[in-house]
Amino acid sequence: MSIDQESRKPVRPRPRIAITLGDPNGVGPEIVLKCLSDSRLMKFFDPIIVGSAEVLRKHAEVLELPLPELQVVGNVPERITPERLVVVDVTGGKAPAVEFGKITAEGGKLAMESVRSAVQLCLDGKADAMVTAPISKEAISLAGYKDPGHTEFIARLTGTRRYTMMMVSDDLRIGLVTGHIPIWDVPKRVTRQAILETIEIIHDSLIQDFGIDRPKIAVLGLNPHAGDGGVLGREENETIIPALEEARRRGYLVFGPFPADSFFGIGAYRLYDAVVAMYHDQGLIPFKTLAFESGVNYTAGLPIVRTSPDHGTAYNIAGQGKASPGSMRSAIYLAIDIARRRKERQQAEAATSSSAAAS
């Protein structure tokens, strides 16, 4: 193709990414503002801020961060221009006071209603993906929400039963069989069916969202030393190994179960496209140790694209200008990549269907 022909190709519209501000008393608005001032990042997408214009202004003022001219709307306009930052204000002009470092029901409500609005934007096709800034589980509980976190709330809003939290960095992806539950509840939730479902969700996401044709998935044991042949626990022999055998019969490339400590200690995770951990801290402790500044929380299995930074509200440094935007920046980049990949896949499938119908 000549340069002249290439220049005449239609330019793909930039993806629209809905970004929630998270808890107004944490570092969410700060890291969002810092990302918005990154000129390299802003070349790749059109932001739609979801939350409160007043909260955004307050953080910008206190932290002395640049703030573009705001276009405060109830509905997303057809055309978004880089000169004005679109803000979908969910407060009706009644934003809660910003109280840096404090856990409040008002802050929890604003955070969750922002998520609700962003989910709807994605379901309605007005946004191509959503990125959620950190919330406080205690604050949302005070506000009366029963879901333990973002992931479960978004799954319920989208009617998704099968999903998993997947932590993503440049060279490590970890999915969880169980999520936000007490540790004493983990063994009875680690069932053959739960393990198989997690493997299937991660496998499908690696193909659809990450473009990996034949993904290799490592699975960790539950007990120390992966049970040591049954000496340190029966779950490996009775539950995990039979689940892996069934997964292999279904055609999945799964390996394990591996002892979690040595698996990460010797860097074995680099040999696989993803790792399945049995519970929250088994996966997130090594992940955050290896990729805290750039890691991303991705919810696999949803009909929409949702990413988030891999850290919390950081109340202890809120309002001080110390928060690093690295993980939020990575979350936005990943949302852009997955949204584009899904759209390209949909277009390819539509073209194939159209071609088949024509013949």
C-alpha positions in Angstrom: 0.0 0.0 0.0 1.4 3.4 -0.9 1.8 6.3 1.6 -0.9 8.2 -0.3 -3.4 5.3 0.0 -2.5 4.8 3.7 -3.2 8.5 4.4 -6.7 8.1 2.9 -7.7 5.3 5.2 -10.5 6.3 7.7 -9.1 7.2 11.1 -10.4 5.0 13.9 -12.1 7.0 16.5 -10.3 7.2 19.8 -11.9 5.0 22.5 -14.0 6.6 25.1 -13.0 5.6 28.6 -15.3 6.3 31.6 -13.1 7.1 34.7 -14.6 7.1 38.1 -13.1 9.3 40.8 -13.3 6.7 43.6 -13.6 7.8 47.2 -13.5 11.6 47.3 -11.5 11.5 50.6 -8.8 9.3 49.1 -6.2 9.6 46.4 -8.5 8.7 43.5 -9.2 12.2 42.2 -5.4 13.1 42.6 -4.2 10.2 40.4 -6.9 10.9 37.9 -5.8 14.5 37.6 -2.2 13.5 37.3 -3.1 11.1 34.4 -5.1 13.8 32.7 -2.0 16.0 32.6 0.0 13.3 30.9 0.1 14.5 27.2 1.4 11.1 25.9 -1.4 9.2 27.5 -4.1 11.6 26.4 -3.3 11.1 22.8 -4.8 7.6 22.9 -8.3 8.1 24.3 -11.2 10.5 25.2 -11.9 10.6 28.9 -15.3 10.8 30.5 -15.0 11.6 34.2 -17.8 10.1 36.3 -18.3 11.5 39.8 -18.4 15.1 41.0 -17.1 18.2 39.3 -16.8 19.9 42.7 -14.7 17.1 44.1 -12.4 17.3 41.1 -12.1 21.0 41.5 -11.4 20.8 45.2 -8.5 18.2 44.7 -7.0 20.3 41.9 -7.1 23.4 44.0 -5.6 21.9 47.2 -3.0 19.9 45.3 -2.3 22.7 42.8 -2.8 20.4 39.9 -3.8 21.6 36.4 -7.5 21.2 35.6 -8.9 21.6 32.1 -12.1 23.5 31.4 -15.0 21.3 32.5 -18.1 20.3 30.5 -20.4 19.1 33.2 -23.2 17.0 31.7 -26.0 14.6 32.6 -25.6 12.7 29.4 -22.4 12.1 27.3 -22.4 14.3 24.2 -22.0 12.9 20.7 -18.8 14.8 20.2 -16.0 15.1 22.7 -13.3 17.7 22.2 -9.9 17.8 23.9 -10.4 21.4 24.9 -13.1 20.6 27.5 -13.1 17.7 30.0 -16.5 15.9 30.0 -17.7 15.2 33.6 -20.8 13.2 34.2 -21.9 14.6 37.6 -23.8 12.0 39.6 -24.4 14.3 42.6 -27.1 16.5 41.2 -24.9 19.4 42.2 -24.9 18.3 45.9 -21.4 16.9 46.3 -20.2 15.8 49.7 -17.5 17.8 51.4 -14.0 16.6 50.8 -12.5 15.4 54.1 -9.1 14.1 53.2 -8.3 10.8 54.9 -11.7 10.3 56.5 -14.0 7.3 56.0 -17.5 8.6 55.4 -20.8 7.2 54.2 -21.2 10.1 51.9 -17.9 9.4 50.3 -18.9 5.7 49.9 -22.2 6.6 48.3 -20.6 9.0 45.8 -18.0 6.3 44.9 -20.5 3.6 44.2 -23.0 5.8 42.4 -20.2 6.8 40.1 -19.5 3.2 39.4 -23.2 2.6 38.7 -23.2 5.4 36.2 -20.0 4.3 34.5 -21.3 0.8 34.1 -24.5 2.1 32.4 -22.4 4.2 30.0 -20.6 1.1 28.9 -23.8 -1.0 28.6 -25.4 1.8 26.5 -22.3 2.0 24.2 -21.5 5.5 25.3 -18.2 4.5 26.7 -15.9 1.7 25.4 -14.5 0.8 28.8 -14.4 2.0 32.4 -11.5 2.6 34.8 -12.4 2.8 38.5 -10.3 4.7 41.0 -10.0 3.2 44.5 -12.9 2.9 46.9 -13.1 2.1 50.6 -15.0 -1.1 51.5 -15.7 0.3 54.9 -17.2 3.6 53.5 -19.4 1.8 51.0 -20.6 -0.5 53.8 -21.5 2.6 55.9 -23.4 3.9 52.9 -25.6 0.8 53.0 -24.1 -1.2 50.0 -24.0 -4.9 50.5 -21.5 -5.8 47.8 -18.0 -6.2 49.3 -16.3 -4.2 46.5 -16.2 -2.9 43.0 -15.9 -6.3 41.3 -19.0 -7.9 42.9 -21.1 -4.7 42.4 -20.2 -4.4 38.7 -20.9 -8.1 38.2 -24.3 -7.7 39.7 -25.1 -4.6 37.6 -24.1 -6.4 34.4 -25.9 -9.6 35.3 -22.6 -11.6 35.3 -22.5 -14.8 37.2 -19.1 -16.1 36.1 -16.2 -13.7 36.5 -12.9 -13.4 38.3 -10.5 -10.7 39.4 -7.3 -10.8 37.3 -4.2 -8.9 38.3 -2.2 -7.8 35.3 1.3 -6.5 34.8 3.8 -6.6 31.9 5.0 -10.1 32.7 2.4 -11.5 35.2 -1.3 -12.2 35.2 -3.0 -13.8 38.3 -6.6 -14.9 38.5 -8.4 -15.9 41.7 -10.7 -18.8 42.5 -12.0 -17.0 45.5 -12.0 -13.2 46.1 -13.2 -11.0 48.9 -14.1 -13.6 51.5 -12.7 -14.4 55.0 -9.8 -16.8 55.0 -11.6 -19.3 57.1 -14.2 -19.6 54.3 -11.7 -20.3 51.5 -11.4 -24.1 51.7 -15.1 -24.8 51.3 -15.3 -22.4 48.4 -12.4 -24.0 46.6 -14.4 -26.6 44.7 -13.8 -28.5 41.4 -16.4 -26.5 39.8 -15.0 -23.1 41.0 -11.5 -24.0 39.8 -12.8 -25.2 36.4 -14.9 -22.0 36.0 -11.9 -19.8 36.9 -9.7 -21.6 34.4 -12.3 -21.2 31.7 -12.9 -17.5 32.3 -9.1 -16.8 32.3 -8.5 -18.9 29.3 -11.3 -17.1 27.3 -10.1 -13.7 28.5 -6.5 -14.4 27.5 -7.7 -15.2 23.9 -10.4 -12.4 23.6 -8.8 -9.6 25.6 -5.0 -10.3 25.4 -4.7 -12.0 21.9 -3.1 -15.2 23.2 -4.2 -18.1 20.9 -3.2 -21.1 23.1 -2.7 -19.8 26.6 -0.7 -21.8 29.2 -2.1 -21.5 32.7 -0.4 -22.5 35.9 -2.5 -23.4 39.0 -1.3 -23.0 42.6 -2.1 -25.4 45.4 -4.1 -24.3 48.5 -1.9 -25.7 51.3 1.8 -25.2 52.1 4.0 -27.1 49.6 0.8 -27.9 47.7 -0.2 -30.4 50.3 3.0 -32.4 50.2 1.2 -35.5 48.9 -1.6 -35.2 51.4 0.5 -34.7 54.5 -0.3 -31.0 54.8 -3.9 -31.1 53.5 -6.2 -33.1 51.3 -7.5 -30.3 49.0 -4.9 -30.8 46.3 -5.5 -34.6 46.0 -9.3 -34.5 46.4 -10.2 -31.3 44.6 -7.5 -29.4 42.7 -5.8 -32.3 40.9 -9.1 -33.8 39.7 -10.2 -30.3 38.5 -7.0 -30.0 36.5 -7.4 -33.4 35.0 -10.9 -32.5 33.8 -9.6 -29.2 32.4 -7.0 -31.1 30.4 -9.7 -33.4 29.1 -11.6 -30.2 27.9 -8.5 -29.1 26.0 -7.0 -26.5 28.3 -3.2 -26.2 28.7 -3.1 -26.2 32.5 -0.2 -27.1 34.8 0.2 -27.7 38.5 -0.7 -27.6 41.3 2.5 -25.7 42.3 3.6 -24.7 45.8 2.9 -20.9 45.8 6.1 -19.8 47.7 8.7 -21.4 45.5 6.6 -20.8 42.3 7.1 -17.0 42.7 10.5 -17.3 44.4 12.2 -18.9 41.4 10.3 -16.8 38.8 8.3 -19.8 37.4 5.4 -17.5 36.6 7.4 -16.2 33.6 6.8 -19.5 31.9 3.0 -19.2 31.8 0.5 -16.7 30.3 -1.5 -16.6 33.6 -1.6 -18.1 37.1 -4.6 -19.3 39.0 -4.4 -18.6 42.8 -6.8 -20.2 45.2 -7.5 -17.1 47.4 -7.0 -13.3 47.5 -3.7 -12.9 49.4 -2.1 -16.0 47.8 -2.2 -14.1 44.5 -2.1 -10.5 45.5 0.8 -10.5 47.9 3.3 -11.7 45.3 1.7 -9.6 42.6 1.9 -6.4 44.5 5.4 -7.2 45.6 6.5 -7.6 42.0 4.3 -5.0 40.3 2.9 -2.5 42.8 3.7 0.7 40.8 2.4 -0.6 37.5 -0.1 -3.4 38.3 -3.7 -3.4 37.2 -6.9 -5.0 38.5 -8.9 -6.4 35.6 -12.3 -8.1 35.9 -12.3 -11.0 33.5 -15.6 -12.4 32.3 -17.7 -9.2 32.2 -19.6 -8.1 29.0 -17.9 -4.7 29.5 -14.2 -3.7 30.0 -13.3 -2.7 33.5 -9.8 -2.0 34.9 -8.6 -0.4 38.1 -5.3 0.5 39.8 -4.0 -2.3 42.1 -4.0 -0.1 45.2 -6.5 1.3 47.7 -7.6 4.8 48.8 -4.3 5.5 50.6 -6.1 7.8 53.1 -2.8 8.3 54.9 -1.4 10.4 52.1 -4.7 11.9 50.7 -4.5 15.6 50.0 -0.7 15.7 50.2 0.2 15.3 46.5 2.3 12.2 47.1 0.2 9.6 45.3 1.9 7.9 42.3 -0.3 7.8 39.2 1.6 4.8 37.8 -0.9 2.1 38.4 -3.8 4.3 37.3 -1.9 5.1 34.1 -1.4 1.4 33.5 -5.1 0.7 34.1 -6.1 3.3 31.5 -3.6 1.9 28.9 -4.9 -1.6 29.5 -8.5 -0.5 29.2 -7.7 1.1 25.8 -5.9 -2.0 24.6 -8.6 -4.4 25.6 -11.4 -2.2 24.2 -9.7 -1.9 20.9 -8.9 -5.6 20.8 -12.6 -6.5 21.5 -13.8 -4.1 18.9 -11.4 -5.4 16.3 -12.5 -9.0 17.1 -16.2 -8.0 16.8 -15.5 -6.3 13.4 -13.7 -9.4 12.1 -16.5 -11.7 13.2 -19.1 -9.4 11.6 -17.1 -9.4 8.4 -16.8 -13.2 8.4 -20.5 -13.6 9.0 -21.4 -11.1 6.3 -19.0 -12.8 3.9 -20.5 -16.2 4.7 -24.1 -14.9 4.2 -23.1 -13.4 0.8 -21.8 -16.7 -0.4 
